[in-house]
Amino acid sequence: RGLPPGNLSDCPNGSRWVMDVFNECAQDGRDIASVVLGLVSIFCFAAASFPQFYQACKTGVMDQALSIYFLLGWLGGDLLNLIGSFLADQLPLQVYTAVYYVLADLVMLSLYCYYKAKNRGGGFTALINAAFVFLSLGTVSTVSCLGRGAATVQDPATFKGRSLLSTHMDEAGLKPFTRSEIIGFTIGSISSVLYLCSRVPQIYTNYKRKSTIGVSYSLFALVMLGNLLYGLSVLLKNPEPGQSEGDYVLHHLPWLVGSLGVLSLDVVISFQFLAYRRGRPGTGEERSALLGEQGDG
């Protein structure tokens, strides 16, 4: 689990602020660069949802612009990241960040359902808001219970997910694979698959509409930057003593594949924004057309 905050006895020449804040041993410029890039990637992921919230309120066609499977896949990946945070008994910053991701996903899903009901003329707005409050309270309650239970765990899994410092391993991590590492590896693999699969429905939705109206490019731009910095932060981190570079990469392969794979699919979405920007209708025109199509159906 690392050293107590401020204890550099087992980390000679380590950075004091990195040890105090993140309980991570950073002995050279490469390690510190990994930490800084990881921090910036967290800010990118944390800020990514806000442009989409604004775009949803501005256009009112979020239910047509975003694929529900994109939102559900993203939520599933973040939920597994949250579960892994508790299995690994991570630092509070990492746990709170994982909780924030899930709550942001729930807000996004709530907005989607709100505009879905509103544009169809249904009277489900109050029900959707109540469901969102219920889900939020349930998430917070679950986090509190898991937090109390995590304090009693003696042999946590070494799953690190989309955490700031997903490269730290204890002495057990120097062995090929411990049982807890296999659990973490499995969760990380499923999480990465969900992140990857979530992009395919959105790509299809954009292609089917031949438009990206209602979708904020800043959402994908920030996620792309976050994934790029996250991947670099993992690759820059020095392997543990006695661990080869190849073994190090193997232990973090699911998250590297997830981050860099999602990055490549977001590049495809970026090209869609460029391809569909010419001659696209105004926001009001498309909204009227979409609502007209719903009325005809």
ZIHUBEL-V8040 format. One record per backbone hydrogen bond with DSSP energy under -0.5 kcal/mol. CO is the residue of the C=O (numbers start at 0). NH is the residue of the N-H. Records with the same first field share a line. If there is no record, write none. Layout:
CO->NH  NH
This chain:
3->6
5->7
7->10
10->13
14->18
15->19
16->20
17->21  22  23
18->22
23->25
24->26
25->14
27->31
28->32
29->33
30->34
31->35
32->36
33->37
34->38
35->39
36->40
37->41
38->42
39->43
40->44
41->45
42->46
43->47
46->49  50
47->51
48->52
49->53
50->54
51->55
52->56
53->57
54->58
55->59
60->63  64
61->65
66->70
67->71
68->72
69->73
70->74
71->75
72->76
73->77
74->78
75->79
76->80
77->81
78->82
79->83
80->84
81->85
82->86
83->87
84->89
85->88
86->156
90->93  94
91->95
92->96
93->97
94->98
95->99
96->100
97->101
98->102
99->103
100->104
101->105
102->106
103->107
104->108
105->109
106->110
107->111
108->112
109->113
110->114
111->115
112->116
113->117
114->118
115->119
116->121
117->120
123->127
124->128
125->129
126->130
127->131
128->132
129->133
130->134
131->135
132->136
133->137
134->138
135->139
136->140
137->141
138->142
139->143
140->144
141->145
142->146
143->147
144->148
145->149
146->150
148->151
149->152
159->162
160->162
162->165
163->165
164->167
169->172
170->173
171->174
177->181
178->182
179->183
180->184
181->185
182->186
183->187
184->188
185->189
186->190
187->191
188->192
189->193
190->194
191->195
192->196
193->197
194->198
195->198  199
196->200
197->201
198->202
199->203
200->204
201->205
202->206
203->207
204->208
205->209  210
211->214
214->216
215->218  219
216->220
217->221
218->222
219->223
220->224
221->225
222->226
223->227
224->228
225->229
226->230
227->231
228->232
229->233
230->234
231->235
232->236
239->242
243->247
244->248
245->249
246->250
247->251
248->251
249->252
251->255
252->256
253->257
254->258
255->259
256->260
257->261
258->262
259->263
260->264
261->265
262->266
263->267
264->268
265->269
266->270
267->271
268->272
269->273
270->274
271->275
273->276
276->279
281->285
282->286
283->287
284->288
285->289
286->290
287->291
288->292
289->293
290->294
291->295
292->296
